Amino acid sequence: MAKHSATINRPLGEVFAFVADGENARQWRPGVLDVARQSGEGLGAIYRQGVKGPGGRRVAADYEVTAFEPDRRIAFRAIAGPVRPTGEYEFAPAGDGTTVTLALHATLTGWKSLVMGRAVQSTMDAEVRNLDTLKRILES
């Protein structure tokens, strides 16, 4: 599990719309190599995504949006790749700005837990901290 929040000095609707468009991910998530919406919009949308894996090689990390509440919440689950985390963005007004919280959860069992446990935790920790990059981009 990994969780992080950032308060962004931008209106809630703007922040939500930027995050909700998964194709913006390359602007603020450095581990994303490529991403494109495959189908749907909002709830049920599917994105094809490639992320940096060991040695910088591309690893499939496609995902499906499992909850979509405008200006409040976006949840997703990975549908491709060796690790299939679930995650949730929560959005809340913070004065004239917006607080965004990202929580990620992955369950590893058996050999995956032994071989990949530390790397997965490190990746998830870095991923939630990317909210700080999102803040810098949206405030610039």
N, C-alpha and C positions, 0 to 999 in steps of 0.2 A: 504494500500500500504506500502511496505517496500523495501528499496534498500540499497545496500552496495557494496563497491569495495575493492579489495585487490590486491596488486602488488606482484607477486610471482617470485622469482629469479630462474626460470626454463624456458626452451624454450616453446614457444607458442604451438607447436605441442604436446609436452608431457602433458602440462596442459589440453589442449582440450581433448586429448585421455582419460586421467584419469577421467575427469568430464563426458565425453560422455558415459563412461561405467557405467551405473547406478548401477551396482552391487558393485561398489566401495563405495557407499554412506555410508555404515556402518563404514567405516574407518574415516570419517570426519564429519558425521552428527549424533550426539549422540541420536537424537530422533528417528532414524530409527531402528526398531527391526529386520526386515527382508526385503529383496528385491531380486527379481529374474526377469530376462527378460523373459516375457511370449511369445512374438512373435516379429518378425521383427528385423530390425537393422537400425539405423539412423532414418530418417524421417518415422514416422508411428510405430516405436517400441513401444511396450506396456510392462510396468513393473508392476508386482504385488508387492505392498509395504505395510508393516505394520509399523505404527508409534505409539509412546507412547501417549496415550490419558489420560483422567482424571483417577487418581488413578493408573497410570502406565499400564492400560489395553491396549491391541492392538486395534488400529483403522485402518481400511482399508484406504489406501491413494494411490491406484493404479493411474498410470499416463500414458499418451500417448505423444510421442514426436511429436510436431506440426510444428517444423521448425528445419532444420539441415543443417548448412552451415559450412563445415569443417574449423577449425581454426578461425571462426568468431562468430557463434551464434548457440545456442540450445534453443528452446522454447518448452514448455510443458503445458499440462492442466491435472488437476486431473479428473479422471473418476470414482472414488469411494470415499465414505466417506461423512460425514455430511457437510463438507465445501469443495468446489471444486475450489481452486485457480488456476490461470494461472501464469506462470513464464517464465523468459527468462534470460539466461546466455549470456553475451557478452564478447568476448575475443579480446584483442588488444595488439600488441607488446609494450613493455616498455623497451627500451634499449635491454639488453640481457635477460630480463624477460618478464612477461606477466601480464597485468592487467585484472582481471576477475571482472565483475559486475553482480550481481544477483538482479533482480527486481521481486517482488511477488505482486499479486493483487488478492483480494477476495472481492466479492460483497455479502453482507449479507442484507437480507430484513426481515421485519416483526419481528417475535419473535426471530429468530436467531440473528438478530442484537442486540436486547435487552439482550438476555441470553448469547450469545457467543462472542459478539463484542470485549470486552477487552481481553479475552483469545486468540482469533484468532489473534489479533494485536500483542500480546506478543509473540505468537508462531512464527509469520512471522518475527518479529524483531530478534528473536533468530536464526531463520533459515538463514537469510541473513548474520548474523554475523559469521556463521559457515565457511564462506570464510576465516576467520582468522585461523581457525583450518586446513583448506585445505592448506593454506600457510605453516603452521608449519610442516605438514606432508610431503609435497612435497619438502620442503627445507632441511629436515633432512636426 
